[in-house]
Amino acid sequence: MSLITKIPTTLYSLAARLNLNFTNQTLLLQAVTHKNFHENDLSTNEGLQVLGNHALGLYVTEYLHLKYPLLPLPCLQQAVTAYCGHLTLTVVGQEVGLQYVVRWNNFTDEELFLQGKEIPKKTKSVGKSREPAQRITQGTAISHALKAIVGALYIDKGPQSARQFIHDHILSRDVNMQNVIEIKEPKRELSALMKRLSRPSPISRLKSETGRLSYAPAFVVGVYSGTEQLGEGFGSSIKMAEFRAGRNALLHYYLKEVKDFTLPSIIDSQEKQTTYIPTKIGDTPPRL
């Protein structure tokens, strides 16, 4: 029996939903086959997963770095994880139905041995203690399979197809970018930022208040650099409002978006290289 006839119909349905048209029809089956799937007459997705992981990191980082050029590096790394980390890829995989086609075993090697299954030989590390048995969850298998699909696209259709898949199914998702920026000392961080930009030091000013002596007071504070208001915040105390104003000012600066930019990865010909104008990369100051 040929390998092509062994491909389940659910896998063809997945390929149709994701608009996957592999030259080698068994490549998709390999992409959804985890390395711990021992009942296997086909190569596993381990190599494809590694390639796909690097492709995801490259294209997601490229896109976010150009879209948010003022985002500090630690926050950029958090944003990349928010878009293509393990949990996100598991959710994306479940939404497209990977849980119905992924091939994996929810058993440790010891449990497979007790069932009489043949376990592939593993190289022993000299001088190292034996690692504890690890159980592969379905979420892990789904996440690995999605990375492997990206890797398979990269090999079979080229980097442009892999990049387009990532933009269609990963970067098209809504991520609250404010959640990737943790600001603990907004006043101090904003002062350092203004100094770096050679601008006047930030000053907080009370803009309005109500019910100061009541059980529910409310204060509105603005933070200014010179005459320019950088941010505004409210709270039940002046300190809380000042904190929020400084935080909002930093978020406004870090999350400035560039609407029109050219991705370097789309420059795939000599003609495009001659007309390509690189997008200006902004200043990304280190966090305090």
N, C-alpha and C positions, 0 to 999 in steps of 0.2 A: 504494500500500500504506500503511495507517495505521501510526502509530508504535506503537500497542498491539500489533499483530501482530509487530513486530520485537523485542519483548522476549523474551529467551531463557528457556527453561523453568527453567534453573538460577537465574535471578533470582527467579522465583516461588517456588522451593524455599527460597531465602535468606529471602524475605519471610515464608514460613510458619515457618521455624525461629526467626526473631526476632520473630514475632508483629507484623509490620508490615502495616498495612492503610491504604495511602494513598488519599486521595480521587482524586488524580491519579496514574494508574498509571505515567505516564512520569517521575514525580518520582524514583522509586527508580533508574531507569535513568540519569537525570541525576546522581544522587548518586554513582554508581560510575564516572562518566566523568571522567577526569582532564583537566586543561586542555591537556595536551600530546597528547591523542588527536586527531589531525588528520583522520582519516577519520570525520567526525562530522556528523550532521544534527540534532544536539540541543545545547542549551546544556550547558556543562561544569559541574563541581561547585565551581568556584572560590569563588563567592559563598556557597554552602551550607556549604562548609568553614570559611570565616571565621566565619559565624554559629554553626556547631556548636562550633568551638573556644572561642568566648566562653561558650557555654552550658555546655560541659564545665568550664571554669575556674570559672564561677559556682557550679554545683551541687556540684562536688567540694570546692571551698574552703568553701562553706557547711557541708557535712556534716562535714568534718574539723575545722573551727574550733569547731563545737559539741560534737563528740565528744571532742576533746582540747583543752579551753580553756586549758590551761597550756603548750601547745607553743609555743616561741619562733617568731617569724615566719620566720627563715631555714629552720628545720626544717619548718614548715608548707608553705613553698614547695617544699621537697624532697619532701614527702609528696604534694603535688598532682601533681608530676612523676612520682612513682612510680606513681600511679593512672592518670593520663591523658596521660603523655608519649608521645613518638613510638614508642619501643620497646614500651611496654605496649600501645598501640593496635594496633601491627602484630601482636603476638602474639594479641590478642583477635580481630582481623580474620581471622587465619589459622585460629583455632579455629572460627569460625562459617562459614568457607568463602568469604571475600571474594576470595581469590586466584583463584577460578574464575570470578568474574563481573566483576571490576574491569576497566575499559577504559583502557589507557594505552599509550604507546609507549616502548620502551627504546632510543630513538635521540635523538641531539642534533639540533638544527635543521640543522646542516651535513650530517649523514648522511642526513637526510630529503631535503634538497635534491639530494644526489647520486643518490638513488633516484627523483628526479622527482616528489616529493610537493610539494603546495602548502603553503607555510608561512604562517600568519597574520602580518599586518604588526604590527610592534611599534613603539611610540613610542620615539624616540631621545632620550636624555638629553643636553642641551646641556652641554658642558664635561666630560663624563664619558667615561672610556675604556670600550671595549666589554667587557662581562663575559665571562669564559670560558664555553664551552659546558658545560652541566651535564646529566648523565645521570640521569634519574629511575629509581630502583630500584623493584622491586615492593613492597618494604616501605613506601616513601614513598607510593606510590599507594594501598596498602591503608589506611595511617594516615589519609590525606586523605579516602578514601572513607568511613571510619567516622565521621569528624568531619562529613562532609557528610550522612550519614544522620541524625545528631542534628539538624543544621540543617534538614533536610527535615521531620523530625517536628515541630520547633518551628514551622515555617511552616504545615504542612498540618493538624496535630492540636492545636497549641497548646503552651505551655511545660510544662504538667503531663505531657503524653505524653513530651516530651523528657527531663524530669526522671526519670520512671519508668524509661525506657530506660537512663539513666545509672546509676540505682540497681540495676537488674536485671543489667546486663552489665559495669559498670565497678566500682562501689563494692562489689559482692558478692564481689569477688576478695580473696584473702588477701595482704596486704602486711605484711612484717615491719617495723613502725614503728621498731624499734631501729636499723635500717639508715639511717634518714634523720637520725639525730642523731649528729653527730661530736663527740666530747668529747676534747680534747687535754690540758687541764689540769683534771681533775675537782676536785682539792683547792682550787684557786683559784676555780673557778667555783662550787663548793658554798659556799665561805666568803662570796662575794659574794651568793649567793642567800639564805643565812641572815641576812645583814645587812639585805638588802632586806625580809625577812619579820619583822625585829625579833626574831630568835630567837638563842639562844646559838651562838657559833662552833663549827663541827664539830671534833670531836676523834677521832683514830684510836686504837683500842685492840686489842692483840693478844689474840684470844680463845682460840686454841689453836695448837699446833704439833706437828710430828712429824719426826724424822729431821734435826734441824738440822745435825748433823755428817756426815750420810750423803750419797750421791750423788743422792738424790731427796727433798730436804726439802719440807715442805708447811706453809704458814702460813695461818691464817684471821684476817682483820682485820675488825673492825666499826667503822663511823664513826657517832659519836653527836652529837646536839645536846642538851645537858643530859643527861637520863636516857633520852631516846628514841633508839633505834637507827634510823638513816636508811638504812643499807645494809650489806651484808656482801660480802666478796670473799675469794678464796683465790688462792694462787700459790706458786711455788717460791722466792720471796723475799718479805720483808716489804713491800718497796717495790711489788712487783707486786700483792700482795694489797691494799695500801692504795689503789693506783690503781683496782683493780676495785671495791673497796667504794665509793669516791667516785663512780665511774661508775654503779654500780647505784643509788646513792641519787638521782642526778640523773635517771636513766631512770625510776625509780619516781615521781618528782615530775612530770616533764614528760608522762608517758604515762598519767596518771590519766584514766580514762574516765568520761564522763557517760552513763549507761545510758538514761535517759529524757529526751528533749528534743524540742522541736517545731521543725521547719524553718520559717523565715519564708516560704519560697517556696510553702508549701502554703496560706497564708492568701490565698484567692482570692475571698472574698466579704465583704460588710459584716457579716454575722452572725458569721463567724469572727474578724473584726477586733475585735469587741466583747468576745469571750471569750478572745482570745489573750493569753497571759502569756509575755513574752520570756524566753528562757533566759539565765541570768546568765553573762556572759562573764568568764572568769577573768583573772588577772594573767599576762601573758606577758612576762617580763623580757627585755631584750636580752641576747644572748650576749656573752661577753667577747671 
